[in-house]
Amino acid sequence: MSRRADRCLSPKPRGECPGASACGHSPDDREETAMHDHRKLGRELALFDTDPLIGAGLPYWLPDGATVRHTLEEYIRTAERRAGYRHVYSPVLGKRELYEISGHWSHYSDDMFPPMDLGSEQVVLRPSLCPHHAVIYRSRSHSYRELPLRMAELGGMYRSELSGVLGGLTRVRAIQLNDAHIFCTLDQVADEARAALEMIRSAYEALGIRPARYRLSLPGPGGKYVAAPEKWQRSTALLTEVLDRSGLPYDSAEGEAAFYGPKIDVQVTDGAGRESTLSTVQVDFHQPEQFDLHYIGADGAKHRPVMIHRSIIGSVERAVAHLIEQHGGAFPAWLAPTQLAILPVSAAELPNAVALAARCTERGLRAEIAGPERGTLGARIREDRLVPYQAVIGAKEAVDDHVAVRLRDGRRLDPQPADAFLERIGALIDDHSTELWDDAV
């Protein structure tokens, strides 16, 4: 964790703040959370930054921020693999014709970068991944026995955002999207959409995120939507059924649908009360028809699949921005850039600290030694206040290979064997728990 934070971002120990989260502060405390502007905090903690030479809306990730991003992406990939998704890679460029077929060129071109001339062809930085995935699907013949076919990618896409709306990680021009597309039969749509909502719920629990509301996003007046009333009615009915059977309270909002179909949006709010969409589930009858997708049914004939668009955390940039503000930089232990700060009291305990750090590396834990060259023990403890765990090694602990443990929420634990401590926190981290300590163990 960077040493650049010069104020206490989570000032109340857990025991002094009723209802506080594992990070030591309450996410419902609007006044405190409003202090956590991700743009300011992200720079103070050396997570990300921008430079006019690179360009507006094009942030770069510093090592600690890259660690958060990588850990989040690996969590998503693992969750998708366990849910039966197959991962693909697709290029960030495509011919203009690809987006003419998908409908993006006629309905979404204002948000796309201008095409680039390559000889007699024009190529475009893609504004979404779904046309590529539709083409990947149709590259092979598929039987009904293969469905549902779940295809996922953490891929780059680009939006030509106006400079006036750009801000930090929430509105950027280069986006890393957690995207997936499920190709399935009509009878499979409801179950697949409900499963996607459950994946979102599980991820939010691990990330310590609370959805503000669920929204059924519907088309509104105007010409920005595909003109196919029957398809809209069918897809809207399916998503309404999914929400009703899931027992989730939701609001309907006209004018918030994708151009090709309605969607379930999971809304979150920042400390200032501003609302944004983090996750989404969409039903699409349009693109399977545009790309002439089909599968061979039990009757030996061709049938049209339904395409479900699903994103667990949406764009990685917006997800990290929300997490910074939600937790004030005190990320859940499994996501924290540094999970354990090792604090030898004096230079005499430094060899023990080095040995402990090596054991952490072997176990896959991210540890950092905060040695006496960085100041007094008290100063180092304050400096590393956002790190989930601190292991203090004094002369007595060094003799017995013990550590005196301090938790980020202010709790101090009795000295204990170092290996037992690492095993205990490793289990919580492997479980993607938001709890810092399991008192039941």
N, C-alpha and C positions, 0 to 999 in steps of 0.2 A: 504494500500500500504506500502511496506517495506520502512524503513528509510535508507537503505543501499546505495541508489544511491547518489553519492557525486558530480555529475556534472549535469549541465543543459542539458537535452536531447532534449528539444524542446525550444531552446533559443529565437526564434523569435515569438513575439506575432502575432496573425493572421493579424492584420492591417498592420504590417510591412513586410509581406511576401506575395506578390501577388500570388494568386492561391493556397494558403495554404489550407490544409484540416482542418477539425474541430479539429484535435489534435494539431494544431498550427504549423505544418511544412509541406512542400510539399513532397509527396511520390515520385515525379519525381526528386527531388534533389539528384542525385546519390552520391555526395560527402558526404552529411549529412547522408543519409540513410546507407551508407557503414559503418558508425560508429556503427550502431545498430546490432552488431553480437549477435544473440539471445543467444548464449552460455554464453557470458560475461554478457549481460544485464539480462538474466534470473536468473543468480546467484546474481547479484547486487540487483535486486528487490525481491529476495527471492521467486521466482516462482517455481523453480525446482532445483534439484542438483543430483549428482551421488556419489557413494561411491564404492571403489574397493572391499569392502567386499560383496556388493550386486552383482556387476559385471558390466563389460563394456556393454554399449548399453541398460542398464536397469535403466533409470532415475526414481527418485521418485519425487512426487509433494508435495510442501510445501503448507500451507494453502491458500495463495493468488493465487498461481498457480492452486490449486484444485478448487478455486472459479471460475476462468476463465474457466477451463475445464468443470466444472459442468454447468455453465451458457451456454456455447457453446453447450453442449450436449442436454440440455433442449430446447434450441432454435431449434435444428435439430429435436428432437422428436416431438415438437409441430408442426413444418412445415410439417413433414411427416404425422402426424395424420390428419391435415387439408387437406392434399392431398389424403387421402383415404388409407394410409398405415396401416397395422396391425403389431404390434411389437411382436417379439418372443425372446426367449433366447435359446441358444444352447451351448453345452459343448465345452471347448477349446481343448479337446482330441477327437481322433477318431481312430478306428481301421485302420491299414495299408490298409486293403482291401477297405475301403471307398475311399482312395486317389488313389488306383489302378483303381477303377472304374471311378473316375472323370477324370483321366489322369494326376493328379498332380505328382504321383509317377514316371511316366515314363518321364514327361516333365519338372518337377520342383524340383526333389528330391535334387539337389545340394543346394537349398535354404531352405531345410527343416532340422529340427533337427533329429538326429538319432532316430529310433524307440526304444521304451522301452518294454522289455519283461514282460508280466503279465501272468504267467502260460503258457498256450499253445498259447496265443495271443500276438500280438504286437500292441501297441498303439503309436500314434504320436501326438505331439503338432501341431495343425492345422496351415497350412500356408495361409488359406483363409476360408471364411464362406460359400461359395456357395455350396459345397457338402452337408453340414448340411441342408441348406435351401431346396435343391432338395429332400432330404429324408423327411423333414417335409411336403413338398408339396405332396409327394406320399403317405403319411400316411393316407390320406383321399381321398375319391372319389370326383371328381369335375365336375360340369356341365359347359357348355359354358356360362351359365347365371352368373356364379361367376367371369368370367374373364372380365377385367384384375384383377388378384389377386396380390396385392402389399404387399410384406413381407419385413420388415425392422428390423435391429438389430444394436446396438452399442456394438460390441463384440470384445473380445480379440483374437489375432492371433500372430503367432511367426515366425520369419524369422532367419535363421542361417547366419547372416551377418558376414563377416570377420572383425576382429578387426580393420584393417587398414582403413575401410570405415565408421566406426561408428563416429557420431558427434552430440553432443547435442541432440535435439529432431528430427532432420531430418532423421537420419539413426539410428534406434534402433532395438533391437531384440524382444521386447514385444510391440505390436501395438494394440491400441484401434481403430478399424475401424468403420467408419460410412458407413454401407453397406446396400444394399437393392437389392431385386430381384423381378422382375415383371414377372409373368407367364401369357402369353396372346396369343391370336390368331395372325396369320400372319398379318391379316388386321389391328390389333391394334398396331403393333410395332411402326410405324412412329409417331403416336399421343403420345404414351407413352414416346418415346425417346425425342420428342420435349418438352413434359411437364417436363421431367427430366432436360433438359437444362434450362428451365425457372426457376425451383427451384434453380438451381445453380446460375443463374443470380441474383435472388432475394436475396440469401444468401450473395453473394459477395457485393451487394449494402449495406446490413445491416452491413457487416463486414468492409466496406471500402477497399475492395480488387479490384484491377484492373487486369483482365487477360492479360497476355502478348500476347497470341495467342491461337487459337483453332487448334488442330492437329488431323487429321485422321490417326490413327496408323494402319499400314498394316503389313502383314507378310513379312519376308525377306527370303533369302536363308538359308539353313541348316535344320536340323531335329528337331528343338525345337517346331515345330508347328504341330497340328493335320493334318494328311493327308486326307483332304476332300475338294477337289477343288470346288465342287458345293456349299457346305455350305459356303465357304469363299466368293464366288462370290455373293451369295444371301445376306449375311449379310453386305458385303461391299457396295452393291448397296443400301440397306436400309439406312445405315448411311450416305452415300453420298447424298441421297435424303433429309434426315433430315437436313443436314447442308445447302444444297442449298436452301431449302424452308424456312429455318430460316433466310436466308440472312446474315449468319455469315461468315466472311472471314476465310479461313483455309488453312493449308498446309498439304500435305500428306507426311508421313514418313514411309519408309519401315523398317522392323525389330523392330518395337515398339509395335506390337500387343500382346495381350494375347495369350497363346498357343492354346486357343480354338476358338478365334474369334477376329475380328477387334474392334476398340474402338475409341470413340471421347475423346480425352484428353484435359483438360483445363490446360494450362501451365501458371505458374507464375515465376517471377524472383526475386531474392533477391538483396540486395544492391550492391553486387559484380558482378551482371549480370549473376549469375548462374541460370539456368532454371530447374524447376522440375514440375512434374505433381501433381496437387492438387485434381482435380475432374475428374470423368470419367463416360462415358455411353458406354455400350458394348452390342452387340447382339450375342447371343450364341445359335446355333442349336445343338452343340455337347453334352452338359451335359443332356439336356432333353432326348436325345437318349440313352446315357450311363446309365441313371437311369430309363429308360423306363417310362417316365412321360407321362400322357395322361389326357384328359378330354373327357366327353361325349358331343358330338355335338348335334345340333338340329335334326340330322338324326338318333340319337340313337346309333351311332357308336363311336368308340374310335378315337381320334385325338391327334396329338403331339403338345404340346404348344411350344412357343418360350420363351426363358429365357433372359430377359434384366437385366444386371448387372448395378447398378447405385449407385454412391457415390457423395454426395453433397460436402463434405469437405475432402474426403479421410480419412487418418489417423488423429486422433485428435492431435497427437504429431506434425506431420508436419504442420498442420493448425495453431497450437499455435505458433510454431517457426516462421512461416511466419508473423503472426499477430504481434509478438514481434518486428520483424525487420521492418515491414511495418509502424508501429505506434511509434516505439521507446519507447515502454512501455506505451504510452499515448493511451490506448485502447478507443474505442467508449464507451460512458457513460454506456450503457446497459451491457457492458462486463467487465467494470473496476472492480477490486477486491474491492476497496473502491470508492463509487460513490460520496460521500459527506464528506468533512472534516469540522467539526464544531469547530470554533475557538473562545472560550470566551476570551475576552481581558484580564480579570483578574479573580481571584478566586471568586469575587462577582457574576460573570455571569455564574459560573459553574452549578448551579441548572437549569438555563434556557437551557444550553447546554445538560444536561442529559435529560431534558424533551423533547427537540427537537429530540435527538437520539432515544428516545422511540417511538416518533411519526413516525420516519423513519422506525423503525423495523415493526411497525404496517402496514405501507404502502408497505413493501417489499423492501425498499431502504437500501443499504449497507452504513452505516454511521459510522464515527469514530470521537471521540472527541480528538482534539489536544489541551490540556490544557496548562496553563501558566507554569506548571512544566517542560515543554519541551523547554522553552526558550522564547525569545521575540516574539512578534506577527510577525515581519518581518521574523525572522528565521523560524517560523512555516509555514508561507506562502510559503517560498522557499522550505522547506522540503517536503511539500505536493503539489509541482507544477505539478505532474502527475495526481493528482486527478481531475476529471472533474469539480467539483463544490466545492467552499469554502464558508461557511456561517460564517461571522464574527459577533459576538454578543458583543457589547459594552454596556455601561450603558444606553445610550439612546435607543438602540434597545431592551434591556431587559425590559424596562418599557412598551413598546407597543407590545411586542411579535413580533418584526420585526427582520430581518437579513439583513446585508449588504453583497451583493453577489459579489463574484469574480469568473470569469470563467477561465478555464485553458488556453484559448487563449489570456489572458491578459485583457479582458474587465472587467470593474467594473460597476455594476448596482446600481441604487438607492436603499436605504433601502426599504424593502417591507414586507408585512405580511408573517410570516413564513409558514402558511398553504397554502397560495396562491402560494408561491415559491415551496413548496413540490409538490403541485398538478401539477404545470407547468412542472417541470423536470420529474415527474413521468409519465406524458403523453408522453414525448419524449422518455423516456426509454422503456415504454410499446410498443411504435411504432418501437423500434429498430432503431431509427434515429441516423445518424452520426453527426447531428447538435447539438451543445451545447445549443442553445437558439433559440426560434422562435419569431422573432421580430414582426411578424404579429399578434400575440395573444394580 
